[in-house]
Amino acid sequence: MSVANEKEEEITRQLVKKKKDTRVYNTTIEIKKIMENWLRLFSINFGWIKDFNKIILQYIKEYKLLKIIEGYDYIVNNAKFSPSGKEIIVSCNDGVIRIIEIKTKKVIKQFMLSSINENKNAINDAEFSLDGNMIVSCTDDNIQLWDVITEKQIKQFEENFILIMSVKFSYDNKMIVSSSADNIIRLWDINTGQQIKSFQGHSDIITYIDFSFHNQFILSSSYDKTIRLWNVTTGSQLFLLKGHQDVIVKSLFSYDCHFIVSCSFDKTIRLWDFLSLSSSLSSSSSIPIHVLKGHSDIITDIQFSPDHQTIISCSMDKTIRIWDIQTGFPLHTWIAHSQGILGLDISFDASNILTFSEDQTIRLWG
């Protein structure tokens, strides 16, 4: 027997020994299939057995389709979990924000704009505040703040916008940040409805913005193929990240602010060490920790798992992929829809993933 085969069998024995505790796989055959796949795809350093076993046993699992929400006659621009994970907020092209109860798959609340114009008033983005009491949404030319209980609009934020792409609450629910096609990031005070400051530096459409957990920084991604980090207090640009070869769809912080992840039209995901960047004297970097490759089409969305151990991605190639942050290895891939996947979200307790697609279904996985 070759040394490689002996090592492979030793790995398999260790995995089988822990099988009862992990409840990840029901048979030794399934474990061996995973090992064969990993050994074929990657050159494994066999001195790293403990970490390798830990990753296999903890993170790889077969995600199952739990529910399909379908039969709706509107276009879904975005869908996200509520803080409780029991509802989904859906941004729709008909100017309506719908709250769908996952258990019943029924619309339980609707937030409707006062004037409807099919093209101008489509809801491009919407999300719950962290406490679940408010919703922020955006159309092409304004931002709306809603009361969840009364289903009434609290206020509207107006500016000479050109196509608002995304909006996001700060984690303390005191501010809103918006990105738009005029290459400007705007920061708003929720109580007064007034603009606090603007951030300028991108040379093309800003696709997405994100707050760091302590609301000290804003991260932005753009058609100009750059990611920029901004100081919320001063409004100054702190870092410029380069490397993607095409439009950057999204970039965001991990919950512990250790990492930044980004995805692009170039079919790659890049993982950056934010702690190293923040301690660096350089204001520009093009060296990520990992460049994750595997998707065969545009990557439309990414999310960190709440435990900071994995990245979940989806693509127009119809697949969802789960990646290990430590190694950059793909842990699990499956075809989730019959057409391209437009976006995903992960529940706060990490128990479920939702996806929405060109096939006009919203799917829940767990």
N, C-alpha and C positions, 0 to 999 in steps of 0.2 A: 504493500500500500504506500502511495506517495505521501510526502510530508504535507502537501496541500490538502489531500483527502483526510489525513489524520486530523489536521487542524479544523477542517470543516465539520467532521464528525464530533469533535470536542465542543465546538460552538453549539451544534445541534443538541448535544447532551445537556449543556448548561441551560439552553432555552426550554427543553422539555422538563427539566427539574423544576423550573419556576412557573410552569404552565398553570398549575392550579391557582396560584395567587394572582396571576395577571388577568385571567379570564378573557384574554385577547383572542386566542385561537383554541379551538376545540380539539384539534388532533395534531399529532406529531407530523403528519404528512404536510399540513398547511404551513407549519413552521419551516420544514425542510424546503418547501417551494420558495418561501421568502428568502431563505439563505442562499439558495441556488441563484435566484434572481439578482440578489445584491452582489454575490461573488462574481457573477458574470458581468455586471455593469461597472463595478468599481474595483480598483486595486486596493485591497484592505491591508492595513497595517495590523498584523495579528497581535502585536503587543498592546493593542487598544481594545482588547476583548471586553473589559468591564463596561467602558463607555458605550461600546457598540451594542452590547446586550441591553443596557439600560434604555437606549433609544428605541431599539426594536420592541421591547416589552411594554414601554410606556406609551408610545405614540402611534404605532401602526395599528389601525383597526379598520374594519370594514364598515364604512359609513353606509347606512341604509336609508332609502327613501321613505320618509314618514308620511308626508302629505303632498298633494298637488292642488294648488289653487288655480283654477282655469275657468274658461267660459265668460270672462269679462270682455267688454267691447271697447275698452280704452287702452291706450298705449302707456305702459309703465316706464317712466323715466328713471325711477329709483325706488328702492325698497329697503327698509331697515327695521331692526327689532326695536320694540319699546324697551325701557330699562328693566321691566319685569320679565321680558322674554315671552309674554303671553299674547302680545299683539304685534302686528306689522304695520308700519306707516308706509303708505304707497303714494309716491308723487306721480300724478297722472297728466296726460297730455290734454285732457278735456277741462283743465282748470280746477280740478277737484282733488283735495287731499283725502284719502280714505284710510281709516283705521280698521284693519281686519283682525278679528279674533281668531287665533290659530286653531283653537279647539273646535270651533264650529265652522271655520272658513267663511264666516259671514262678515259683511261690513257693519260695524257697530257705531261708527261715527263718521261724519263727513264735514269737511271744511271747504266752503265754496267761495270763490272770489265773487265780488258783487257784479262785475261786468265780465262777460266771457267773450273772448276773441280767440278762435282756435289756434292761431299761430302765435299771437302776442302773449296770451295768458296761460300757456302750458306751464305746469309746475315742474321746474327743472330739478329742484332738490327740496327736501324737507327732512327734519329730524326732531326728535324729542329733546327737551332739556334733560339734564341728568336726573333731576327730581321727578320728571314725568309730568310736570304741571303745565308746561308750555310747549309750543311747536314753533319752529322758525321755518319759513319756506321762501322760495324765490321764484319769480317769473323772469322773463327776459329783462324787464325794466324796473322792477321794484322788489322790496323785501317785506314780508308780512310776519307779524308775531301774533300767535293765537293762544287763547285760553282753552285748555283741553276739556275742562268740565263744562263750560258754557258753549263751547264750539263757536265762540265769537272772536272776531279779530280785535286784538288789543291796540295795535298800532301798525303803521306802515312807514318804512324807511325809504325815502325818496332821494334820488340823485340823478344826474344825467348819465345813467347807466347805458352801457352797450353790451347786451347779452350777459346776464349774471349766470355764471356757471355753477357755483356752489356756495353754500352758507353753512356756518358752524357755530354752535354755542361754545363759549369758554366753559371750563369745568366748574367755575363758581357761579355760573348762570348770570353774570353781570354784563357780559359783552357778547357781541356777535361779530364774526369776521366774514367778509364776502370776497369772492374773486370774480373777475369778469373779462370780457373780450377787449376791453379798453386798456388792458395790461396793468390795471391798478388793483391793489388790495385795499379794502376799506375796513376800518375798525369802528364799531358802533357801541354806544352806551344804551343798554336795554331800557333803563328807567327813563331817560330823557328822549331817546330816539335820535339823538344827535351823533354826528360823525366825530369820533375822537381824533383820528389821524388816518393818513393814507400812506401806503408803502409803494414806492415806484422804483423800478430797476429792470423788470422783465421787458423784453422787446417783442413779445407776442402774447397770444391768448393765455391767460392763467387758468389752468384746468381744475386745480384743487388746492385747498388750503387746510391746515391742521394746526390746532393749538397743542403745545406741550402740556403735560398734566398740571403743572403749577402755573400755567398761563403766562410764563415768562417769555416764551418764544412762539413765533408763527413760522410754519414751514409752507412753502409754495412750490408748485410744479407748473410747467409751462410748455407751450408749443415751441418755445425757443431752445428746448432740449436741456434746460438747466433746472436745478433745484436751488432754492435760496432760503436762507435762514435769517429771520428778522427779530430784533429786540423789540418787544411790545412797548416797553416804557419809552425808549428813545426814538423808535421808528427806524433805526439804522440797520443796514444789511450787515450781518456778521460773517456769513459764509456763502460760497457759491460752489455747488457740486456739479461736476460735469462727468460725462462718460457715455450716457445714452446716445444712440445714433439717430433717434427719431423722437417724435412727440412724446413727452412724459405725461401719462394719463393721471398718475396719482403718486404722491409721496406722503408718508406719515410717520409719526413717532411711535415707538413701542410705549406701552403704558408706564414702564419704569424709566423712560427717556434714555435708555442705554443705546438703542438702535434707531436708525432711520431706514425705511424700506421704500423702494420706488419700482414702478412698472411702466412699460413703454410700448409704443407701436413697434419697437424693434424686437419684440418677442422675448425680452429678457427682464429679469428682476435683479435689482442691485441692492445689496445690504451694506449699510455704512455704520461704523462705530461712532455714535454721536459723542460719547464721553471722550474719545481720543480727539475728535474734531474740536470740541470745546476747549481742550487744553493745548491745542496746537497754536503756534504763532502765525500760521498761514491762514489766509482768508479764502483760499481756493483749493479744492481737492478733486482728483479724478480717480482715486484708488479706493474702491470699496473692499469690504471683507470678502464678499462672495459675489459672483455674477451667476445667477441661476438660469439655466437654459433647459428647455424641454418642450415648452409650448410651441406649437407650429403656426400660430396666428397671433394677432394683436392681443395683448394681455389687458383686459378691461377693468380688473379690480384686484386688490390685495388687502389682506387684513393680518394683523398679528393675533395670535391666540393670547388670551388674557394672562397666561402663565409665562409669556415671553419665550417659549420654547420652539414654536413653529410659526410658519407663515402659510396662509391659505391664499391661493390665487385662482382666478378663473379667466377664461379666454374665449375668443371667437372660434377657437378650435373645438368648442363644446365640452371641454374638460375642466374639472377641478383638480388642483394639485396641492398637496401638503408637503412642505419642505422643512427640514431640520435646520434651525438657525446656527447651531454649533458647527455643523459640517457642510451645510449647503446641499446635502443630499436630498433627493425626492423620497418621501416616505410612502406616499400613496397617491394614485391617480385613478380617476374614473370619469367615464362619459356621463354627464349629468343631464344634458338636454339634447333635443333633436336638431336644434339650431344654435347659433352663437350665443354665449352667455354674456349678458350685459353688465352684471354686477352681482355682488354677494355681500353678506354680513354674517357676523358670528355673534351669538347671544352672549350676554354679560357673564353667564356662568359657564360658557364654553361648551354647553351640552348640544347645541344645535347650530347648523349652518343653513342660511337661506340663500337661494339663487333666483334670479329672474332672467328671462331669455327672450330672444327674438321669436321663439315658438309660442309666445304669449301664455306662458305658465310661470307661476312662482312655486318653487319647490323647497320643501323643508327636509333637511337631512340630519340624522343623529345616530 
